[in-house]
Amino acid sequence: QIACTIGGNVAENSGGVHSLKYGLTTNNVLGVEVVLMTGEVLRLGGKHLDSGGYDLLGVITGSEGLLGVITEVTVRILQKPETARAFLIGFPSNESAGDCVAAIIAAGIIPAGVEMMDKPAIHAVEDFVHAGYPRDVEALLIVELDGPEAEVADLIARVQAIAEETGAVSVRISQTEDERLVFWAGRKAAFPAVGRIS
């Protein structure tokens, strides 16, 4: 990401836009080497998920460096999905956007990522990044679907129907990888965009 390190992610047990489907840092760290305050070097975890015994790896992940200094991290690497497409879905209210998220999950669809922005955030980000967000909506959802191409095509149709049922006033689906990245670029720049206003 724009400002992100593996060490920082482990220290904070960070998440992000893809946490819903792929989990937090703790779900993707297999092992660490950590130096304790006494100078003792420990190896926790290994090369597979859920080592036997107490979950000391889980204690270290998110401990913000208070229990020791992490000097090495073994992470789980996932294969890049065959297809990834993102929606920009505009709503007349924050409530209707929230209803859409609830309906998507209730339908058994687990998006690769879901983020919501209210009108002030939409305008701040659009002024900063020019991602093509609609300015005439009260709330905006970014919904990403990934997986095999046939599955994503089916999920796109299902999510579009759910969006319309929950009151969406605009729906735009990324047509290229560059467009998908632009959709996310705005959301990922929300913090500096708001800082710029301040």
Salt bridges, closest charged atoms under 4 A:
GLU33 OE2 - ARG43 NH2 3.26
GLU72 OE2 - ARG43 NH1 3.00
GLU115 OE1 - ARG187 NE 2.84
ASP127 OD1 - ARG135 NH2 2.49
GLU138 OE2 - LYS119 NZ 3.44
GLU144 OE2 - HIS18 NE2 3.21
GLU144 OE1 - ARG180 NH1 2.70
ASP146 OD1 - LYS21 NZ 2.49
GLU177 OE2 - ARG180 NH2 2.55
GLU179 OE2 - ARG172 NH2 2.92
